[in-house]
Amino acid sequence: MVAIGDPEVVRTSGKTHHPIVAFTGRREDRVPGALFEITDAELAHADAYEVAAYVRVKAPLASGLEAWVYVDAPGKPPA
């Protein structure tokens, strides 16, 4: 969990702490979730909402596809 200091994000989400994905380097580690297809405008809106603790990266999915995922900025996977 990461503490959220941005009052607008706290107001929008109703939470002072949000979950965050951290890169471990272990291929067997997984994060359960769902894949959503969104527009470029929706992605830009999500980028504007996220605080500096998060960074968007492409990540491999168990299906073999890749998707944008918001992860822990300081611990992001190597490029």
C-alpha positions in Angstrom: 0.0 0.0 0.0 1.1 3.5 -0.7 0.0 6.6 1.3 -1.7 9.2 -0.9 -1.0 12.8 0.0 -2.9 14.4 -2.9 -6.2 15.6 -1.4 -8.0 15.5 -4.7 -7.0 11.8 -5.2 -8.1 11.0 -1.7 -11.4 12.9 -2.3 -12.0 11.0 -5.6 -11.1 7.6 -4.3 -12.2 8.0 -0.7 -9.0 6.3 0.5 -5.8 7.6 2.0 -3.8 4.4 1.0 -3.9 2.7 -2.4 -2.5 -0.7 -3.4 0.6 -0.7 -5.6 2.4 -3.3 -7.7 6.1 -3.8 -7.0 8.5 -5.5 -9.4 10.2 -8.5 -7.8 12.1 -9.8 -10.8 10.6 -13.3 -10.3 8.6 -14.5 -13.4 6.4 -16.7 -11.3 5.0 -13.7 -9.3 1.6 -12.7 -10.4 -1.0 -10.1 -9.6 -4.7 -11.1 -10.1 -6.7 -8.6 -12.1 -8.8 -7.9 -15.2 -7.8 -6.5 -18.6 -9.8 -3.5 -19.9 -9.7 -2.1 -23.3 -9.8 1.7 -23.1 -9.3 4.7 -25.4 -6.3 6.9 -25.6 -8.3 9.7 -23.9 -9.2 7.4 -21.0 -5.5 6.4 -20.6 -4.5 10.0 -20.6 -7.1 10.7 -17.9 -5.8 7.8 -15.8 -2.2 9.2 -16.2 -3.4 12.6 -15.0 -5.1 11.0 -12.0 -2.1 8.9 -10.8 0.3 10.4 -8.2 4.1 10.3 -8.5 4.3 7.0 -6.6 3.0 5.3 -9.7 4.5 4.9 -13.1 2.9 3.3 -16.2 4.8 0.4 -17.8 4.1 -2.3 -20.3 3.9 -5.7 -18.5 3.6 -9.2 -19.8 0.3 -11.0 -18.9 0.0 -14.7 -18.2 -2.0 -14.9 -21.5 1.1 -13.8 -23.4 -0.4 -10.4 -24.1 1.1 -7.1 -22.8 -0.8 -4.4 -21.1 -0.2 -1.0 -19.5 0.1 -1.4 -15.7 0.7 1.2 -13.0 3.5 0.1 -10.7 5.7 1.4 -7.9 7.7 4.2 -9.5 10.9 3.8 -7.4 10.9 0.0 -7.9 9.8 -0.2 -11.5 11.2 -3.0 -13.7 14.3 -2.2 -15.7 13.6 -0.9 -19.2 
